[in-house]
Amino acid sequence: MQTPVRKVSDLFERSCKVCGHLKICAVFRAVGPLLSQNWDDENRPFDPESLATICKEFLSASTIDILREAQ
């Protein structure tokens, strides 16, 4: 049986799209729609999914998968 190959960059990508923690981020829920509705892609001050770079609760879904495999 062949195990799937994972990219190292997948483990360290900090984006709300790949976050695996169970808590729903209130900041992302508030800021994401606000930035999406009020600014177009070119003028948006930052991508709301990049809030993961400063999130204390961020946990990569790939990391969770690796820990499950290790058990």
Residue pairs with C-beta under 8 A, 6 or more apart in sequence:
6 62
6 66
10 18
10 60
10 62
11 60
11 62
11 63
11 66
12 60
13 60
14 50
14 52
14 53
14 55
14 58
15 49
15 50
15 52
16 25
16 28
16 32
16 48
16 49
16 50
16 51
16 52
16 55
17 49
18 52
18 60
18 61
18 62
19 25
19 52
19 55
19 57
19 58
19 59
19 60
19 61
20 59
20 60
20 61
20 63
20 64
21 57
21 58
21 59
23 57
25 51
25 55
25 57
27 51
28 48
28 49
28 51
31 48
31 51
32 48
32 49
35 44
35 45
35 46
35 48
36 48
39 45
52 58
